[in-house]
Amino acid sequence: TINVAAHAENIFRINQRLAIIPGLRYEYITGKASGRNGFNGTTEILLQNQQRSRGFLLAGVGAEYHLTTFSEFYANITQAYRPVQFADLTAPPTTDVVDQDIKDAKGYNADLGYRGRFGSWLFFDASAFFLQYNNRIGTIVQQRTDGSFYNYRTNVGNSSSKGVEALVEFSPVKAITDKSKWGDISLFVSYAFTDARYGNFKVITKNSSNQLVETNLRNKKVENAPEHILRSGLTYTYKGFSVTGQVSYVSEAFSDANNTVTPTANAQNGVIPAYTVTDLTFNYRVTKRVNIKTGINNLTNEKYFTRRAGGYPGPGALPADGRTFFFSLGAKL
């Protein structure tokens, strides 16, 4: 892979309150794949000789409007891309065919938000976002004239994600006094809601009668995209010592684009259940240059998993770590 890029941006300060930041980025990419990719017994597995060269321009613009000295509105919209990767060009030639006109996935993302800070006791940030993902790369089943079937890797459809994100951090002690002989308490909570769904997304599969069946995943939920993510906790600080407790909740998600609910026998498809994890961290600053940090991740030893894999290191559900302990010693010279 050869990648060359040039980027430029500038801040235009319209007045004391308004700033606009446009940017441009030019990308040139060449991806090439050829040779041997492995063995099937003693038979070599050869790659389909592939080469893709292209150049394109990406643009974006951001803006800030300072409502007060301590708060501001912000907005951004930016083009994005996902280039055709090595794995997309190295399908087994005996079973798969790569579309000679396969395209890079492209799209854009936009957000609009409001953030601010009041003294040292309150910080907040709330925003809405939208992400468009076009020309997603996938595999559909096709049939040759001799009746045999093969997997065809090509651009299959689009998806969009929209939602809101919010973060609040509040110190009740600092809201009352700047100095406390009992230390400080900081409460924090962040929440994200995401609605990610497929638009026009063609799928062709082979049924039990060896017939091709075409369906469309329009309005199906995008895999591995939970609707709700909530993290909250508190930090207590006293002189050089601090302790943080955090609880994280992630709602259920689908592991495949067909939104399979009941797990399959090989556990590759099916719902990824919701889970809640609690972490505890201690930090002590021995001197200005030396600190000690220790803690427990997954304090309640929750049994959960975050993804299902079709290949290595699967196949099947990949369990997350159970209760773990850590200790570290840091020094600045």
PyMOL commands that set and color helices and strands:
alter all, ss='L'
color gray80, all
select helices_A, chain A and resi 86-89+172-176
alter helices_A, ss='H'
color red, helices_A
select strands_A, chain A and resi 2-9+12-13+18-33+36-40+43-46+50-66+71-82+96-98+105-118+122-143+149-170+184-206+212-216+228-238+241-250+253-254+271-272+275-285+290-297+305-309+316-319+324-331
alter strands_A, ss='S'
color yellow, strands_A
deselect
rebuild
show_as cartoon
